[in-house]
Amino acid sequence: MNIEIINEAKKYYEEMRRDYEYLHKCPGVGFDIKETFDYVFNTLLELGCEPKKCGQSGIIADIGNGRGNSVLLRADMDGLPIKEESGVAFSSNNGNMHACGHDMHTSMLLGAARILKANENKINSRVRLMFQPAEEILQGAKDMIEGGALENPMIGKAVMLHVLSGMPFEVGTIIVSSPGVSAPCADYFSITIKGVGGHGAMPEKTVDPLVVGAHILLALQNINSRELSMGEKAVLTTCSISSNDTYNIIPEEIVIKGTMRCFDEDVRNKIRRRIEEISSNIAMAFNAKAKVSFDIGCPTLLNDEKLSCHIKKIMIELLGREKVYMSNELKGNKSGAGSEDFSYVSHEIPSVMIGICAGNVNEGYVHGLHNSKVRFDEKTLINGAAVYAACGFELSK
């Protein structure tokens, strides 16, 4: 069956490439993905599926009619507000870009849908396709779960696939997440600093919130360097400082925004507490006031031990041992710092995240994800569709 799946994926390569190049030209962001939604929905209809809108702009479609174990295959559909500089002939020109490869994921899952639908009689139960918006803002999976993505029938396990770029691996190589956490929780924070505004030539009559913000920004770096141990992995990054845009006015108020990522809830709570303490106390020392607010992004992504081992076996049978790694077999950092809102699914049912290498650095695919110049090797679509389809067939037994 595995050789058949690869051959089936090759048979649909041109259709997947057409899907990919169309979707790449018209990326939306967040939940605002109308062109992508319409294209995916209509393609599924053409395949004989019965797609349904789920949540604000997600799509689910079931293949197979059995009553055994149901498995969910997830692909995200949204892009990023980045002006594309990749130089590909089918570049986006709407100010957004699929710099994280979600158009690859969507095209792979559409390819898998063709394979699964053509072999529906070989599916023992039911495979649910989940096309998700708003992953980049870490809201789409939660929205679709609330919309019933894991119900009617109840889903027993779930798999997601994500492209990787700028890596020294052959295109199509698979990295199965080892049991445990593979992506950190995410929080976003805002620090509003209120002082006393005034003329830039008379700072003595003001309480300059920019100066206060500078001290806070530097002090926050002390959390990582002096307050966390080697085992307490975390990233704390301030990403913007905003005030008025004038040369000669000290502003009344500024806002610092940033993000924090970590792999442990105790560390998460410790960092949140210290951001508030550092900000309020430094502001007080300068006769200003600071208010900290948090927006929760998503929890940690949990990979189920039994399912992870099962998927490794499926992948080796599909592609051969030389093309399959477990994440804990790789040298260096085994867990990325990028959060992933598939984590919401992983806290509901057994789940696994799979990586697929979509651009060998030695072949010119040097840019990483979220870079305006990133490109992906379209040949990756074949193995990607085969991976999704193999998981659909094998995990629904």
N, C-alpha and C positions, 0 to 999 in steps of 0.2 A: 504493500500500500504506500510506503514512503517514497519509493521510486516513482510510483504513479502520481503522487502529490507534487513532486518536483517537476515532472513532465507536464502536469496540468498547469502549474504556475508559469512554466515557460510558454505554454500555449496562449496564456492570457497576457503575456508581457506587453505587447503593443497596446492593448486596451488599458492596462495599468499606467503605461507611460503617457498615454493620452489623458487619462484622469489626472495624473500628477501635474502635467504641464498646464492643464486648464486651471486646476485648483491653485497652482503656484502664482498664477497671474492675478488672482482676485482674493487675496487674503482679507479676512475680517478680523476684528479683535474682540475679545470678551464674548459676550452673547450676541453681538452684532455681526452675524456671519451669514446673511441671507443668501448670497450667491452660492456659497459652499453648501449650505443647508439644502437649497433647491436642487443643486446638482446631485448630491448624494441621495436625496429622497427619490428623485426621478430615476436615477440609475438603479436603485433597489427595486422600484416598481417595474422597470424594464426586465429585470432578472426574474420576475415572478414572485418577489417577496411582498410582504404586506407591512411596510414601514409605518411607524407611529411616531408622532412628535412626543417628546418626553421632556418635561421641564420647559424652560424658556425657549431653547433652540437646540435641544438634543434630539437624537433619533435612535430608536431601537427597532430591531427587526429580528424575528425568530426564524430559524431554519431547522426542520425536523419536527416530528410529531410525537415522539416517544414520551414516556412518563418517568424515565430514569433520571440519572444525574444531569442537571442542566448546567452548562458552562457559559460564562460571559467572556467575550473577546472585546476589548476596548481600544478604540483609536480616538485621539483628540483631533479637533478640526480648526482651532483658532490660531491666528498669527500674532505678530508683535508690531507695535507702532515704531518700526524701524524703516528708514529709507534704504531700499535695496541697492547694493553695489557689487553684486556677485558677477555681473557680466554675462549671465546666461541669456540665451535668445528669448526666453519666455519670462523675463523678469517682471515683477510687479511694478506698476507705475502709479499706484494709488496712495503711496506714502506708508503702507504697511508691508510686512515681509514675513514669509514663513521661514524665519531664521532658526527655528527650533525643529523643523522637519515634520510638523504635524500633517502637512499635505502628503508627505511620504507615508505616514501611518494610515491616513484615510485611504490612500490609493491601494496600499497593501491589504487593508481589510476589505475593500471592494473586490480586490482580486481573490481573496479568500472566500468572499460571498459567492463569486462565480463558481469556484471549485466545490464549495459545500452544497450549493443549490443543484449543481449538475450531478452530485452524488448523494442526494438527500436520502435515498433509500438505505445508505450505509451508515446513517447517523442513528445511534441507538436511542437517543432521547431528544434533547433540544439544545441548539446552540443559539445564544442571543448575541447579536451584534450591537455594540454600544458606540455610537458616534457622538462624541462629547464636545461641547463648546467650553470656552472660558477656563481652560486649564491654566493658562498663563497668569490669570488673576486668582487662581486657586479656589474657584467657586463652582465650576461646572459639574464636577462629580457629585458634590453634595446636593446641588439643585436637581440633578437627574435621579439620585436616590430618593429624594423627597417626592419626585414625580412618579415613582414606582419602578425604576429601572431594574431592581432586584426582586421583583414580585411578579406573580401571575404568569407562569409558575415561579416558585421560589428558586433563586439561583444558588447552586451549591459551591461553586468555585469560580475564580476569575483570573484572567491573564491580560497583561498589557505589554505592548512592545514599544521601544523607543530607539530611534536612530542615534548613533554616535559618530562623531566626525573628528578628524585630526588625530587619529590613532594609528599605531603601526601594525594593524591587523588587516588581513585580507578581507576584501569586501564580502559581506554576507556572513562573517564570523559571528557567532552567538555568545553572549555572556548572560548566563542565568544567575539571577540574584541568589546568593546563599541565604539560608534561613536566618531570620532576624530582620533588623532594620537596615534598609538600603537607601532611604532618603530621609532627611531630617524634617522635624516639624518647622513651621515658619510662623513668625510674627512680624508685623510691621508696627513701627512706633513713630509718633509725632511728639516733638517737644516744642511747646509754644512758650516763648520767652517774652515777657512783657516788661518794658522799662519806661523811660520817659523820653519822648522824642524831642527834637529841637534842631537848631541850626548847626551845620557841620563845622562852622568856625567858632562855635561856643560850646564845646563838649562838656565844660564844667557845669553847665546848667541842665545836663541830661543824665539819664542812666542808660548807657548805650547797650542795647540787647545784643548787638553784634559781638561786642567784646565778651559779654557773658557767654554767648553761644560758642565762641572760640575756646574758652576755658572748658566748657562742658564737653565739646567735641574731643578735645585732647584727653580729658579725664576719662572719658568712656573707653579709650584704648587701654586703660589700666586694668579693665575687667578681664580681658583676655590674657594680658601679659603678666599680671600679678595676682589675680584672684581665682583663676581656674587652674586646676592641676593638669598634668599631661593627659590624664585619662578622660578629662571632661571636655570633649571636643565641641567647639562652638565657633560660630562666626558672627561677629557684630559689626555692621557696616553702616556708617552714616552716608547717605547718598545725595542729599540736597539741603541747601540753606536758602530760604527765600525771605525777601523783605521788599521794600520799595525799590524802584529802579531809578534812583536819582543820585546825582553826584554830591549834593550839598545839604542833604537832610538826613539826620540820624533818625532811624525809624522808631516808632513807638513799640513795634512788635516784630519778631521774626519767628519762623517755624523751621525746625530741623526735622528731617524725615530720614528714616533708615529701616534696616531689616535685621533680624536676628534668626539664626538657624542653629539647632542643636539636636542631639540624639537621645536626650534624657529629660524627663519632665522635671526632675529636681533641679537640674542645671537651668532649665528654661525658667523656672520660677525664681531662681537665684538671680539670673541676669535681669529679669523684669524688675525685681525689687531694687537692684543696684542702679539701674537706669533712673528710677524715680528718686532714690536717695541722692545720688550724685547731682542730678539736675536741680532738684529743689534746694539743696544746701549750697551749691555754688551760686545759684541765682540770689539766694538770701544774703550771701556774703557781699554781693555787689549791689544790694538794695533793689534787686529786681525780683520777679516772680516767674516760676516755671511750672507748667502743667504738662504732664505726660499722659498720652493716651495710646492704647494698643488696639490694633485690629488683628484678630487671629486669622492666619492664613490656612493652615491645615496641620493635622497631626503627623506623626512619623509613619512611614510606609513599612508595613510589616509583611515579611515573606514567610509563608507557611512552610514548615520543615518538610512535611510529607509531600506536599505539592511541588516544592522546589526540587526534591530528589526525583520525583516522577517526571517532571518536565525535562530535567537533565537527560534522563533515559530516552525520552521521546526525541529530543534534539539530536542525540548521538545516533539513534537509529535513522533519523531523517537526513543528517548531513555528514556524519562521520565524526569520530573522536577528535580529529585534528581541527575541526571547525567549531568546537564547543568548549567553553570554559565556564567554570563557576567563578563568581566574583571573588571569592576568597582564595582562588588560585593565582590571582594577578598580583604582581608586586606593586608596592606603593600604596596609595590611598584606595581602599576597597569600597568606600562609601562616598559618593559625591556629596557636595554641599547644596546642590539644587533640590528644592522641595518639589513634590509631585502630588497633585490632589487626588490621584488614584488611591492615595492613602485612606481616604474616607471609605472606599470600597473594601480595602484591606482590613479595616476595623470591623466590618460587618460579616465578611465571609472569607474563607481561605483564599489567598491571592498570591500572585508572583509577578514581579517585574522582570522583563527580558530586555536586554540591550542587543542591538544589531549594528555592526560596524558598517557605515554607509559612506566611507571615504578614507582611503589609505593615505596617510601623510606622505608616504614615499611616492605616491602617484599624483601629487599636487593638491590633494584635499587637506590643506594645512590649517584652515580656519575652524575654530570651534563653534559650538552652538551659541546662538544669540549674537553672532557677529554679522555685520551687514554684508560681508563678503563670503559667507559660508556657502558651500555647494555640496551637493550629495550625488553620489554615483547612482544613476538610475537602474543599473543592473541589480542593486540591492532589493528592488521591488520583487524579484523572483523569490529569493529566499524569505523575504518578509511575508509574502502571501502564503508561502508554503508553511512557515512557522505557525501563523495564525490558523491555517486549515488543519495542520497536524494536531494542534492543541484542541481544535474543535472536535475532530474525529475521535481522538484517543481519550480525552478527558470526559467525554459524554458517555463513555461505556459504563 
